[in-house]
Amino acid sequence: MSTPVVLVAGLHASARTRVVDRLLRDHPGSLAVHHDLRGVTAGRVERVVRNASTVLDLADVRLAHGCVTCTVREDLLPQLVRHAATASLLVVDLWDSVEPRSVAEALDCEEAHEILRLTCVLTALHAEHMPRRHHPRRPAERDRPAGRGRRPALSRRGPDQANRVRHRPDPARRR
């Protein structure tokens, strides 16, 4: 049976951390993998693997041909496959600006089909940074300038990135 994988994205590290911590607490035996990109300008990416109570692995990852997305994808998949046999749930804590779609597509490869199953993509939001009115309104009612003939609106859903990820059901559950 394949191990479920959850991607946690979002621009605010504190919001992502709260979501990841809760997933780790609520699912005993789960692990989280995070790539810290603060040192990326110096060619340094730090990988952290942890459970609910402790850091299990901390390693420097070499930046693959200057591409952050490639580095995360090329290091992440082997880590997830490595830990799949012992983890009840694998949580991927994505860095602030890492697009979850590319990571989700990387998980949908021949090497991981029998081992990993992407079950959810979450976008963690920080309540203080959300608009007050989370529904469409005319620009004049929102006190926001808009171009002539344009009617911008706030999304009724979360970021569209979560809506674009393909869901691959667990083949064992079909039986």
Legacy VTK file of the C-alpha trace (Angstrom):
# vtk DataFile Version 3.0
C-alpha trace
ASCII
DATASET POLYDATA
POINTS 175 float
0.000 0.000 0.000
1.292 3.460 -0.851
2.117 6.108 1.743
-0.039 9.251 1.696
1.740 12.556 0.965
0.422 16.009 1.864
1.914 19.185 0.395
1.642 22.292 2.573
2.192 25.534 0.668
1.742 29.200 1.535
3.628 32.455 1.731
3.731 32.694 5.520
6.122 30.345 7.299
4.323 30.664 10.649
1.009 29.568 9.103
2.648 26.634 7.287
4.472 25.568 10.443
1.238 25.507 12.451
-0.440 23.319 9.819
2.558 20.963 9.566
2.866 20.699 13.365
-0.805 19.821 13.666
-0.566 17.146 10.950
2.457 15.627 12.699
0.678 15.634 16.085
-2.586 14.234 14.708
-0.933 11.420 12.729
1.481 9.391 14.871
4.401 8.048 12.860
4.269 10.882 10.334
7.302 12.789 9.045
7.762 16.253 7.568
10.368 17.242 4.978
11.288 20.910 4.516
13.888 22.573 2.308
15.090 25.838 3.858
16.033 28.229 1.061
17.289 31.175 3.149
20.872 30.490 2.040
20.043 29.858 -1.617
21.878 32.990 -2.806
25.045 31.435 -1.431
24.237 28.127 -3.176
23.051 26.492 0.039
19.778 24.614 0.601
19.185 22.925 3.937
16.934 19.864 4.200
15.165 19.180 7.493
13.342 15.912 8.197
11.383 15.864 11.454
8.580 14.209 13.331
6.244 15.777 15.903
8.921 16.030 18.579
12.394 16.149 17.042
14.585 16.815 14.018
15.663 13.453 12.599
17.911 14.627 9.769
19.530 17.935 8.868
21.594 18.103 5.685
22.986 20.584 3.178
21.818 19.951 -0.366
23.838 21.110 -3.358
22.003 23.561 -5.601
21.292 21.757 -8.872
22.471 23.918 -11.787
21.264 27.082 -10.065
17.591 26.075 -10.105
15.809 26.037 -6.747
12.763 24.143 -8.032
14.930 21.442 -9.607
16.992 21.130 -6.432
13.927 20.675 -4.237
12.307 18.188 -6.641
15.480 16.147 -7.197
16.211 15.897 -3.477
12.626 15.557 -2.263
11.518 12.490 -4.204
14.364 10.230 -2.979
13.740 11.440 0.599
10.038 10.650 0.408
10.682 7.225 -1.136
13.311 6.518 1.543
10.938 7.315 4.421
7.732 5.898 2.891
8.169 2.408 4.348
8.279 3.645 7.958
6.038 6.745 7.925
2.264 6.702 8.295
2.048 10.081 6.511
4.629 12.209 4.699
4.189 15.977 4.932
6.081 18.245 2.548
6.511 21.732 4.001
7.162 23.844 0.901
9.193 27.044 1.048
7.327 30.365 0.758
7.416 30.780 -2.999
7.678 27.165 -4.153
4.752 26.350 -6.447
3.082 23.115 -5.268
2.089 22.136 -8.802
5.651 21.352 -9.896
6.234 19.284 -6.763
2.919 17.430 -7.233
3.826 16.660 -10.836
7.249 15.396 -9.737
5.529 12.943 -7.379
3.500 11.603 -10.292
6.380 9.614 -11.766
6.937 5.933 -12.506
9.474 5.602 -9.667
6.925 6.649 -7.027
3.589 5.278 -8.293
3.547 2.214 -6.055
5.210 3.919 -3.075
3.734 7.425 -2.722
0.185 8.746 -3.071
-0.473 12.485 -3.162
-3.607 12.881 -1.062
-3.863 16.595 -0.419
-2.421 20.005 -1.229
-3.035 22.562 1.503
-2.413 26.288 1.321
-1.802 27.758 4.757
-3.001 31.343 5.088
-2.182 33.906 7.753
-5.454 35.482 8.950
-3.894 38.920 9.503
-2.934 39.089 5.832
-6.348 38.115 4.461
-8.660 40.756 3.025
-11.434 41.826 5.375
-14.187 41.051 2.912
-13.607 37.720 1.277
-16.231 37.971 -1.432
-16.564 39.856 -4.715
-17.643 43.487 -4.546
-17.520 46.392 -6.887
-14.264 48.412 -6.599
-16.109 51.493 -5.315
-17.598 49.464 -2.464
-14.192 48.077 -1.545
-12.433 51.470 -1.653
-9.847 50.064 -4.041
-8.888 51.727 -7.290
-9.459 49.794 -10.481
-8.870 50.458 -14.145
-11.720 51.804 -16.227
-14.095 49.050 -17.266
-12.526 46.528 -14.884
-14.292 44.862 -12.002
-11.629 43.082 -9.942
-12.906 40.626 -7.395
-11.396 38.619 -4.593
-11.459 34.886 -5.028
-14.174 32.912 -3.264
-11.729 30.023 -2.898
-8.154 29.726 -1.736
-5.288 30.211 -4.156
-5.833 28.559 -7.491
-2.656 26.529 -7.072
-4.476 23.909 -4.993
-7.209 23.557 -7.601
-4.793 22.577 -10.372
-3.228 19.520 -8.756
-4.368 16.181 -10.132
-5.604 13.697 -7.569
-4.479 10.102 -7.951
-6.689 7.823 -5.791
-5.220 4.929 -3.891
-5.629 1.796 -6.064
-5.999 -0.370 -2.937
-9.151 1.525 -1.914
-10.958 0.629 -5.135
-11.155 -3.034 -4.166
LINES 1 176
175 0 1 2 3 4 5 6 7 8 9 10 11 12 13 14 15 16 17 18 19 20 21 22 23 24 25 26 27 28 29 30 31 32 33 34 35 36 37 38 39 40 41 42 43 44 45 46 47 48 49 50 51 52 53 54 55 56 57 58 59 60 61 62 63 64 65 66 67 68 69 70 71 72 73 74 75 76 77 78 79 80 81 82 83 84 85 86 87 88 89 90 91 92 93 94 95 96 97 98 99 100 101 102 103 104 105 106 107 108 109 110 111 112 113 114 115 116 117 118 119 120 121 122 123 124 125 126 127 128 129 130 131 132 133 134 135 136 137 138 139 140 141 142 143 144 145 146 147 148 149 150 151 152 153 154 155 156 157 158 159 160 161 162 163 164 165 166 167 168 169 170 171 172 173 174
